[in-house]
Amino acid sequence: MLREDADATADVVASVFRGEDEVNDEDLDKEVRALFYTLEQQNLLGIRRTEYKFEGQTRRAYFWRMKELRDDDLERSMSGLSREDLEALKVYRALPQELWNRGKN
């Protein structure tokens, strides 16, 4: 994937999730849903299904979530980066999530 395509994809995903852990599939338009299915095939997103009762009928709801990358997955996906850049990414990934969320509230 080209850098500008990756940036655009990351922007779409970030704008849909808005810092949340999951996104309801019903809230997505068809273009975003198609992108999410592509990202699921690349093992970057996952989907959770839940069942509930509504007016006596069993219904299903689907929620998208981002998968966490393991270090070896990160290294494979970032194979074009230098060793220093990979080490820097590992440092950032080791920081607690609370530090990343500080400016959102």
Contacts in CASP RR format, 6 or more apart in sequence:
PFRMAT RR
TARGET T0000
AUTHOR 0000-0000-0000
METHOD contacts of the structure
MODEL  1
MLREDADATADVVASVFRGEDEVNDEDLDKEVRALFYTLEQQNLLGIRRT
EYKFEGQTRRAYFWRMKELRDDDLERSMSGLSREDLEALKVYRALPQELW
NRGKN
1 9 0 8 1.000
9 35 0 8 1.000
9 39 0 8 1.000
12 32 0 8 1.000
12 35 0 8 1.000
13 35 0 8 1.000
13 39 0 8 1.000
13 66 0 8 1.000
16 23 0 8 1.000
16 28 0 8 1.000
16 32 0 8 1.000
17 23 0 8 1.000
17 66 0 8 1.000
19 101 0 8 1.000
19 104 0 8 1.000
21 65 0 8 1.000
21 66 0 8 1.000
22 48 0 8 1.000
22 63 0 8 1.000
22 64 0 8 1.000
22 65 0 8 1.000
23 63 0 8 1.000
23 64 0 8 1.000
23 65 0 8 1.000
24 61 0 8 1.000
24 62 0 8 1.000
24 63 0 8 1.000
25 33 0 8 1.000
25 47 0 8 1.000
25 61 0 8 1.000
25 62 0 8 1.000
25 63 0 8 1.000
25 64 0 8 1.000
26 61 0 8 1.000
26 62 0 8 1.000
28 36 0 8 1.000
28 64 0 8 1.000
36 45 0 8 1.000
36 64 0 8 1.000
39 45 0 8 1.000
40 46 0 8 1.000
40 47 0 8 1.000
43 67 0 8 1.000
43 73 0 8 1.000
44 66 0 8 1.000
44 67 0 8 1.000
44 69 0 8 1.000
45 64 0 8 1.000
45 65 0 8 1.000
45 66 0 8 1.000
45 67 0 8 1.000
46 64 0 8 1.000
46 65 0 8 1.000
46 66 0 8 1.000
46 67 0 8 1.000
47 62 0 8 1.000
47 63 0 8 1.000
47 64 0 8 1.000
47 65 0 8 1.000
48 62 0 8 1.000
48 63 0 8 1.000
48 65 0 8 1.000
49 60 0 8 1.000
49 61 0 8 1.000
49 62 0 8 1.000
49 63 0 8 1.000
50 60 0 8 1.000
50 61 0 8 1.000
50 63 0 8 1.000
51 58 0 8 1.000
51 59 0 8 1.000
51 60 0 8 1.000
51 61 0 8 1.000
52 58 0 8 1.000
52 59 0 8 1.000
52 60 0 8 1.000
52 61 0 8 1.000
53 59 0 8 1.000
69 77 0 8 1.000
69 93 0 8 1.000
71 90 0 8 1.000
71 93 0 8 1.000
74 86 0 8 1.000
74 89 0 8 1.000
74 90 0 8 1.000
74 93 0 8 1.000
75 86 0 8 1.000
78 85 0 8 1.000
78 86 0 8 1.000
78 89 0 8 1.000
81 89 0 8 1.000
END
